[in-house]
Amino acid sequence: MNKKRAVLVLEDGTTFKGYSLGAPGETIGEVVFNTSLMGYQEILTDPSYKGQMVVMTYPLIGNYGINEKDYESRKLFLEGFIVKECSPFPSNWRSQTGLDEFLGKKGIVGIQGIDTRALTAHIRDCGSQQGIISTADLDVSSLIKKVKSSPGLNGLDLVKEVTCSDSYEWEDDETSQKISKRYKVVVYDCGVKYNILRKLSSAGCSATVVPAQTPPQKVLDMNPDGIVLSNGPGDPAAVPYMVNNIKDLLGKKPILGICLGHQLLALTLGLQTYKLKFGHHGGNQPVMDISTKKVEITAQNHNFAVSTPPEGNIHKSPYGNVEITHVNLNDKSVEGLKCHSMPVFSVQYHPEASPGPHDANYLFERFIGLMKSQG
């Protein structure tokens, strides 16, 4: 363990003293907890964590090291990483480096050696809040002032921080190269995870990824068979340009929205969004399909959710009826939508998982079915 001292202070003054993990320095972000037992590398490279510091609830992290094959984006966007214990001796044939070294090289400030169970319980009871990790300033009163002066995620457009700067074609791995590409899909990059692109490719789609600011007509000029609105970080209400993009695409091509894409689609259809108390982060969220009563265990990563419409499960939008298709069994929040008049649907959870579970993989085939029916 790195014996350089570090401290984590939340905006309500709750303090945890431990040791440095990764890079030395100071970082501020919203502190959230993730309940996955594994998959820390996929979590670290998920762009949806921009603006946040992640607490891993599982006590030992880093035991199988880091490898470049499991990245979910081009870089690390999260603000900090918090664990009980970082394994100093990773053991896996694919491992290329250890977690502590990896975070240090990527400039991510973290902390280890603290009671992550107590921290998680505090966030669960009091809600997610801004926090600061520092190895440079260990004065708690000083750190409280810094963290209280920092902006939260509400009203903050973080999509512009994570979206690609230029369009690109997703390059297949060796497995999906053998699959013929029947459909062309354009993916709006609001912070897209690579596994969404892998799943599309494995399902027989070529994927063109475009920046979130791309005009709708430019997308339509590509003549895609379908459009995917990707996951991403932050407050969906702070991304009005994506709502405007979606308005001009509705009814013209099949659309699949995932996570932030689901929230943006909901706003476009006249629904509202709100901030959850501590969000859904992890691989064990139970979701029920309202029509079949079938329950899926899903992977999720979001701090905002779609409000249930006052009309109940059917919302009358300017574009026709919108149906609530899925609900979270823990807190009854909205987990899925579909349009009755257009080939459009969305889910709050992650059908690409990574880390798992994989109960929702079938949703990519459902999207393929929509494109096929419109062909």
C-alpha positions in Angstrom: 0.0 0.0 0.0 1.1 3.5 -0.8 1.8 5.1 2.6 1.4 8.7 1.4 -1.6 10.0 3.4 -4.8 11.1 1.8 -8.1 12.4 3.0 -11.7 12.3 1.6 -14.1 15.0 2.8 -17.7 15.2 1.8 -19.6 18.5 1.5 -21.5 17.8 4.7 -18.1 17.5 6.6 -17.9 13.7 6.8 -14.3 12.8 6.7 -12.4 9.6 5.8 -8.6 9.4 6.3 -6.6 6.9 4.3 -3.7 6.5 1.9 -3.0 7.7 -1.6 -4.1 5.6 -4.6 -3.0 6.5 -8.1 -1.8 10.0 -8.7 -1.0 12.5 -5.9 -2.9 15.8 -5.9 -6.4 16.9 -5.3 -9.7 16.2 -7.1 -13.4 17.2 -6.6 -16.5 15.3 -7.9 -19.8 13.9 -6.9 -19.2 10.7 -4.8 -21.3 7.7 -5.9 -21.0 4.0 -5.1 -20.9 1.0 -7.5 -22.1 -2.4 -6.3 -20.4 -4.5 -8.9 -18.1 -7.2 -7.6 -15.8 -7.1 -10.6 -15.4 -5.1 -13.8 -13.5 -2.2 -12.2 -11.6 -1.5 -15.4 -14.8 -1.2 -17.4 -16.1 1.1 -14.7 -13.0 3.3 -14.7 -13.2 3.8 -18.4 -17.0 4.4 -18.6 -17.4 8.1 -19.8 -20.7 8.3 -17.9 -18.6 8.8 -14.7 -17.4 12.2 -15.9 -17.8 14.6 -12.9 -18.0 11.8 -10.4 -15.7 9.9 -8.0 -16.5 6.2 -7.7 -16.6 4.2 -4.5 -16.3 0.4 -5.0 -18.4 -1.4 -2.4 -16.5 -4.7 -2.9 -13.5 -4.5 -0.5 -10.6 -5.9 -2.7 -10.1 -4.2 -6.0 -7.3 -4.6 -8.6 -6.7 -8.3 -8.1 -6.7 -9.1 -11.8 -4.8 -6.0 -12.9 -5.4 -3.9 -16.0 -5.3 -4.7 -19.7 -5.9 -2.5 -22.8 -8.4 -4.9 -24.4 -11.2 -4.1 -21.8 -11.3 -0.3 -22.2 -14.8 1.1 -22.6 -13.6 4.5 -24.0 -10.5 6.2 -25.3 -9.5 7.5 -21.8 -10.5 7.8 -18.2 -13.1 10.6 -17.5 -14.0 10.0 -13.9 -12.7 12.4 -11.2 -11.5 10.0 -8.6 -11.5 6.4 -7.3 -12.2 5.1 -3.8 -11.5 1.6 -2.6 -11.1 -0.3 0.7 -8.0 -2.1 -0.5 -6.1 -2.0 -3.8 -4.4 -5.3 -4.5 -0.6 -4.8 -4.9 -0.1 -8.2 -6.6 -2.5 -8.6 -9.5 -2.7 -12.1 -11.0 -4.1 -12.7 -14.5 -2.5 -13.8 -17.7 -4.0 -10.7 -19.5 -2.8 -8.2 -16.9 -0.4 -5.6 -18.2 -0.1 -3.4 -15.2 -1.4 -2.9 -11.6 -4.3 -0.7 -10.7 -2.3 1.8 -8.6 0.3 2.2 -11.3 -2.4 2.6 -14.0 -4.3 5.3 -12.1 -1.0 7.1 -11.5 -0.1 7.1 -15.1 -3.6 8.4 -16.1 -3.5 11.2 -13.5 -6.4 9.9 -11.5 -6.4 10.8 -7.8 -7.7 8.2 -5.5 -7.8 7.0 -1.9 -7.6 3.5 -0.2 -7.6 2.2 3.3 -10.9 3.7 4.3 -14.1 2.1 5.5 -16.0 2.0 2.2 -19.0 0.2 3.9 -19.5 3.2 6.2 -19.0 5.6 3.2 -21.6 3.7 1.1 -24.1 3.6 4.0 -23.7 7.4 4.5 -24.3 8.1 0.8 -27.3 5.7 0.8 -28.8 7.5 3.8 -27.9 11.1 3.0 -27.7 11.0 -0.8 -24.8 11.5 -3.2 -22.9 14.7 -2.7 -19.8 16.5 -3.7 -16.5 15.3 -2.2 -12.8 16.1 -2.4 -9.8 13.8 -2.2 -6.5 15.4 -1.4 -2.9 14.3 -0.8 -1.6 17.9 -0.8 -3.9 19.6 1.7 -4.9 17.5 4.7 -6.6 20.3 6.6 -10.3 19.3 6.8 -11.7 22.8 7.3 -9.8 24.0 4.2 -11.1 21.1 2.2 -14.7 21.7 3.2 -14.5 25.2 1.9 -13.2 24.0 -1.4 -15.8 21.3 -1.9 -18.7 23.6 -0.9 -17.6 26.1 -3.5 -17.6 23.5 -6.3 -20.6 23.2 -8.7 -22.7 20.0 -8.7 -24.0 18.1 -11.7 -27.4 19.8 -11.9 -27.5 21.9 -15.1 -24.0 21.0 -16.1 -23.4 19.8 -19.7 -20.9 17.1 -19.4 -21.6 15.5 -22.8 -19.5 18.1 -24.5 -16.5 16.9 -22.3 -16.7 13.3 -23.4 -18.1 13.2 -27.0 -15.8 12.5 -29.9 -14.4 15.5 -31.8 -14.8 13.9 -35.2 -17.0 11.1 -36.7 -15.4 7.7 -37.1 -16.2 4.2 -38.2 -16.1 1.5 -35.5 -13.4 -1.0 -36.4 -14.5 -4.6 -35.8 -12.5 -7.0 -33.6 -11.5 -10.4 -35.1 -14.8 -12.1 -34.1 -17.3 -9.6 -35.6 -15.2 -9.2 -38.8 -16.6 -12.6 -39.8 -20.2 -11.4 -39.5 -21.7 -9.8 -42.6 -22.9 -6.2 -42.0 -26.6 -6.0 -43.0 -27.5 -2.7 -41.4 -25.8 0.7 -41.1 -26.3 2.5 -37.8 -25.3 6.0 -36.7 -24.5 6.3 -33.0 -24.7 9.7 -31.4 -21.8 9.8 -29.0 -22.9 11.3 -25.7 -20.2 9.2 -24.0 -20.7 5.9 -25.7 -19.2 2.7 -24.3 -17.3 0.6 -26.7 -19.3 -2.5 -25.8 -22.4 -0.9 -27.4 -20.4 -0.7 -30.6 -19.2 -4.2 -30.2 -22.7 -5.5 -29.7 -24.0 -3.7 -32.7 -21.2 -5.1 -34.8 -21.7 -8.6 -33.6 -25.4 -8.2 -34.5 -24.6 -7.4 -38.1 -24.4 -3.6 -38.0 -21.7 -1.3 -39.2 -21.5 1.6 -36.8 -20.6 5.3 -37.6 -20.0 7.3 -34.4 -20.8 11.0 -34.6 -20.3 13.9 -32.1 -23.3 14.9 -30.1 -23.5 18.3 -31.9 -23.9 16.7 -35.3 -26.8 18.2 -37.2 -29.7 15.8 -37.9 -29.6 16.4 -41.6 -26.0 15.3 -41.7 -27.0 12.1 -40.0 -29.9 11.5 -42.4 -27.6 12.2 -45.4 -25.6 9.1 -44.3 -28.8 7.1 -45.0 -28.6 4.9 -41.9 -30.9 2.1 -41.3 -31.2 3.1 -37.6 -29.9 5.6 -35.0 -28.6 4.9 -31.5 -28.6 7.6 -28.7 -25.8 6.5 -26.4 -25.2 6.6 -22.7 -23.3 9.5 -21.2 -22.8 11.6 -18.1 -24.6 14.3 -16.2 -28.0 16.1 -16.4 -30.0 15.4 -19.5 -31.8 18.7 -19.2 -28.4 20.4 -19.7 -28.1 19.0 -23.3 -30.9 20.8 -25.2 -29.0 20.5 -28.5 -29.4 16.7 -28.4 -33.2 17.1 -27.7 -33.4 19.4 -30.8 -31.5 16.8 -32.8 -33.8 14.0 -31.8 -36.9 16.1 -32.6 -35.7 16.3 -36.2 -35.1 12.5 -36.4 -38.2 11.1 -34.8 -40.3 9.1 -37.3 -37.6 9.2 -40.0 -35.4 6.3 -38.8 -35.7 3.6 -36.1 -34.2 4.9 -32.9 -32.7 3.1 -29.8 -31.9 5.2 -26.7 -29.6 3.8 -23.9 -29.3 5.4 -20.5 -28.7 9.1 -21.1 -30.1 8.5 -24.6 -33.3 7.2 -22.9 -33.6 10.3 -20.8 -33.0 12.6 -23.8 -35.6 10.8 -25.8 -38.0 11.2 -22.9 -37.4 14.9 -22.7 -38.0 15.1 -26.5 -41.4 13.3 -26.1 -42.5 15.8 -23.4 -41.6 13.8 -20.3 -39.5 15.2 -17.4 -36.4 14.0 -15.6 -35.2 14.3 -12.0 -32.1 13.5 -9.9 -32.1 10.3 -7.9 -31.1 10.3 -4.3 -27.9 8.3 -4.9 -28.3 6.9 -8.4 -28.2 3.4 -9.8 -24.6 2.1 -10.2 -23.8 -1.6 -10.5 -24.8 -4.9 -11.9 -27.7 -6.0 -9.8 -30.7 -3.8 -10.5 -33.9 -5.8 -11.0 -36.1 -4.5 -13.8 -39.6 -5.8 -14.8 -41.1 -5.8 -18.3 -44.6 -4.5 -17.5 -46.3 -6.4 -20.3 -44.8 -9.9 -19.6 -43.9 -9.5 -15.9 -40.5 -10.9 -16.7 -37.7 -9.7 -14.5 -34.2 -9.0 -15.8 -31.1 -8.3 -13.6 -29.5 -5.3 -15.2 -26.3 -3.2 -15.3 -26.9 0.5 -14.6 -25.0 3.7 -14.2 -27.0 6.9 -13.9 -27.9 9.6 -11.4 -30.9 11.0 -13.2 -34.2 9.3 -14.2 -37.4 9.8 -16.1 -40.4 10.9 -14.2 -43.5 8.8 -14.3 -46.1 10.7 -16.3 -49.2 11.8 -14.5 -51.4 9.8 -16.9 -49.9 6.6 -15.7 -48.1 4.1 -18.1 -49.3 5.9 -21.2 -48.1 9.4 -22.0 -49.9 11.4 -24.7 -47.1 13.2 -26.5 -47.2 15.5 -29.6 -45.8 12.5 -31.4 -48.4 10.0 -30.3 -48.8 7.7 -27.4 -45.6 6.8 -25.4 -45.7 3.7 -23.3 -43.7 3.0 -20.1 -42.5 -0.5 -20.8 -40.1 -1.3 -17.9 -39.9 -0.4 -14.2 -37.2 -0.7 -11.6 -38.4 -3.0 -8.8 -36.3 -1.3 -6.1 -37.7 2.2 -6.4 -40.4 1.9 -9.2 -38.4 4.4 -11.5 -39.0 4.3 -15.2 -36.7 1.9 -17.0 -38.1 1.7 -20.6 -40.2 3.6 -23.2 -41.6 2.8 -26.6 -43.6 4.9 -29.1 -46.8 3.5 -30.5 -46.7 5.5 -33.7 -43.0 5.3 -34.6 -40.2 2.6 -34.5 -38.6 4.1 -31.4 -37.8 2.6 -28.0 -35.3 3.2 -25.1 -34.1 1.7 -21.9 -32.5 3.3 -18.8 -30.3 0.3 -18.2 -27.3 -1.1 -20.2 -28.1 -3.9 -22.6 -24.4 -4.1 -23.5 -23.5 -4.6 -19.8 -19.7 -4.7 -19.5 -19.5 -5.5 -16.7 -22.5 -7.9 -16.8 -25.0 -9.3 -16.3 -26.2 -10.1 -19.8 -30.0 -10.5 -19.4 -30.7 -7.6 -21.7 -28.6 -8.5 -24.7 -31.8 -9.3 -26.6 -32.6 -5.6 -26.9 -30.0 -5.3 -29.7 -31.9 -8.0 -31.7 -35.1 -6.0 -31.0 -33.5 -3.0 -32.6 -32.4 -5.1 -35.6 -36.0 -6.2 -35.9 -37.2 -2.6 -36.1 -34.7 -1.8 -38.8 -35.6 -4.9 -40.7 -39.3 -4.0 -40.5 -38.6 -0.6 -42.0 -36.4 -1.8 -44.8 
